[in-house]
């Protein structure tokens, strides 16, 4: 799935569709969107990716106590 997203011409839309289809997280209903949150609100492994890695790239899988995650960062206040 991640490799397919890397070839996507509409990454945000395809990521959202895949989240709705494959994710077991409650955020799947919103296309995987977690909304806005501040640094320190998520577990460290998740935070590290979200606040340090590149925008508009699918990162992961990232292991947390809640499972494995693919992360697409589409905006960040630096």
N, C-alpha and C positions, 0 to 999 in steps of 0.2 A: 504494500500500500504506500509506504513512504516513497519508494522509488517511482511509483506512478505519479504521486503528487509533485515530485521534482520536475516532471516533464509537463506539468499542467500549464495551460495558457490562461487559466482563471483560477489561480491558486486558492484564494479566499473562498470562492464558491465551492470548489471541489473539496477543500478541507472540511467545510461545513457539511456538505453532503455525506462525506465519509464518516464524520463524527456522528451524524444522525443515524447512519446505517450500522456502524460497528461499535460505537462507544457504549459502555455500561454506566458511565458517569451521568449524574443528573443534568450536567451541562449539555448533554447530547441533544436535548430538546431545543437548545438555542444554537445548534451547529457547533458545539464545543466551546462557545464563548463563555469566559469566566468574568467578563466585564472588567471594570477597573479595580485595581487593588494596589496597595503600597508594598514596598519592599519589607520583608519580615512577616507578612501575613500568611505566606505559603511555607511549606516545608523547605528546608535549605536546598535540596537538590533541584527543586522546581524553581525557587527564587534565583539560584545561580544562573540558570539558563535564561529566564525571562528578563533579568536585569543586566546581563552581560553579553548575550549573544546577538547576532545580526537580526534585523527586521526582515520580514517577508521571505523567510526561509523556514522549512519544516525541520525542527530539531528533535533528536531522540532516536530511539526510545529512551526516556528518562525514567529510571526506577525510583519510586517513592514507596512509603508504607501503604499507599492506597492503590498501587499497581504500577503499570507502565504507561507512559504518556508520550504522544507526539505533540509537540508544541509549535504553534505558529504565532509569532509575535507580530502584530500588524501595526502597533503604535506603542510609544513609550515616552513619558516625560523624563528627559534627562536633566 
